[in-house]
Amino acid sequence: MSPLRFTSEEELERALATPSDALVADVAKGAGDLVILGAGGKMGPTLAMLARAAMDAAGRSADTVYAVSRFGDAAIRARLETAGVEVVPFDLIENDDFAALPDAPNVVFMVGAKFGAATSPSWAWEVNAALPDRVARRYRDSAIAVLSTGNVYPFLPASSGGASEDVTPAPIGEYAQSCLGRERVFEFGAQERGTKVSIIRLNYAVDLRYGVLADIGSAVFAGEPVSLATANVNVVWQGYANEVVLRSLTHASPDVFTINLTGPELLSVESIARRFGALLEREVSLVDEPQPTALLSDARRCMALFGYPSVPAETLIEWQAGWMQAGLPMTAKPTKWAVRDGKF
């Protein structure tokens, strides 16, 4: 497939918001409205548009997709409204009363605080652990899909294949600790009130405007060094990640359904950088000695349930190179994938 797969943000978002037959089939099993909390972030807009498209394709056009966020970016709000998503401007931190939020049998919780957690840990705990309690109480009778992170796991050697869902969490730093707090709060709601919950531990979605590949590719393109201290990474196409989040609602349970979400490939950072060097026709500068462990996830359970991602890592790298060569928009939101001390 050509590296010039996309020539605009509109084309990219159409691809991210086009449902698979499997998603449509799962959505057809459900009924009622969907509320997406934190829909104005990096993944939220395309997930909301995907949900709307899938529900329409499943014959559920009468059901509403609500996108809840502060919506500081008017352009994102406009794109959602054009796609048929109902926008609900609402600050989940500033407002104590959630009664005004729409009722729905299905909820996706995407709110999170990562960057700045090291300098303002109380903010991270408020957003990642305290807010979830208010949400879990408000939507106690709904099925809730909760976005979490692979950061809750310990660093492991590449030879391990990554952490499976059975690995005991051992979060490093305030951000990861507060994310485990988020999980525990929703688990409490499931245990005490019977709320159906799915927890999705995501490791690095690729959107082309941001992500691990964007970070590494941008460094190579700019002639900047790439650190090999974290020698391996997992990534996954965001279109697949969006689908798994929505499909996980069919598995939500008071017993709490937990799943790792990433790609099947365990990638070498050096190999990624060198591939970008070849595609972008740049010299590659590599620094730092590779460390024996990295933050890696084993997503075999996810793929056994939901199938393999439709876009493999090599294609994502090619698309990313083509995106950058074409000068298409990038967000100034680095993932900080190479951080090893948990300080974000």
Beta strands, then each sheet from edge to edge (+ up, - down):
strand 1: 34-37
strand 2: 65-69
strand 3: 86-89
strand 4: 106-109
strand 5: 143-149
strand 6: 196-202
strand 7: 205-206
strand 8: 226-227
strand 9: 232-233
strand 10: 236-237
strand 11: 257-261
strand 12: 267-268
strand 13: 286-287
sheet 1: 3+ 2+ 1+ 4+ 5+ 6+ 11+
sheet 2: 7+ 10+
sheet 3: 8+ 13+
sheet 4: 9+ 12-
end
